[in-house]
Amino acid sequence: MRIALRRPGTRVSATLAAVAVAAGVVVGVASPAHADYTSPLYKTLAACKAARPTYVSSWTSPGPCYPMYNWNGTKRVGYAFKVTTRG
C-alpha cells in the first residue's frame, strides 16, 4: 500500500493563507480607532497652550487646557487638555 506524501510547502502555505484571511476579517470588522485621551501634564498654563497645536490633525482636535489636581483635590499638579476624535 502506498502512502501519499504531501508536498512540504503545502501545509505552511495553507496556514499562512488561513492567517491572512483571519487578519483580514479582524481588520474589516474592527471599529474605527478613537483618539479620546488626556494629554501629558504641563507645569504651566502657557506650556499647555503652546503644546496644543501639535495635537491638531485631520482626525483629532485638542480641547481647552484645564488644571489637574492631586488625588484629593487640594494641590494643583499641572495642566492638561483632552484630545478628541473629530466627528
N, C-alpha and C positions, 0 to 999 in steps of 0.2 A: 504494500500500500504506500502510495506516495504522499508525502506531507507537502502541502502547498505553502511555500515560504513567501512572506510579504517582502516587498522591497523595503529596505531600511528607512528611506526617507518618507515613506507614506504616512507612518504614524506621526512623525514630527510635523509634517505639513498639515495633516488633519487637525492636530492640536493647535497649531498656530492659526489656522482658519477659524476654529471654534472660538479662540480667544479674541480674534479680531471682530467677529460677529457680536460676541458678548460685550466688548468695549463699545462698539457702535450703538448697541441697544441702550447701554447705560448713559452714554453721552446724549443720545437722541431723546431719552425720556426725562433726563435731569432738568430741574427747574433752573432758570437763569440765576446767576450769582447776584447777590445783593451786597452792596458795599456799606451798609449801615454799621458804622463803628465810630468809636471816640478816638480823637487824635491823641498823640502823646501829650504829656503835661509840659507846659511852658511856664517859666518862672515869673514872667511879667506879661501884662496885657499887651504891651507893644510887641513883644516877641510872638505872642499868639496871633495877633493881627497880621504880622509880617509873614507868618508861615501859611496862612490861609490860601493865598493864591497858588501855592504849589499843589493843593488838593483839588483844584478846578480841572475838570476834564469833560469830555463829551458824555461820560457816563455818571460822573459824580459831581456833587456840589457841597461845599462846606457851609455849615451854619454859623451863627454868631459865636464869638468867644464868651465863655461864662466861667465863673470861678469854681474851682474844685476844692472841697473841704476834706479834712481828715475823717476818720471813721465815725466820730461822734459830733461832727459839725462845729467844732469850736475853733479850728485854725484853718486858714486858707493855705493850701499847699501848692497852688498854681492855677493856671488857666488852660482850658481845653475847648474844643468845638466838636460837633458831631458831623461826620461826613455821610451824606445820604445818596442813594441812587436816584438819578433823575427819572421822573415818571413819564 
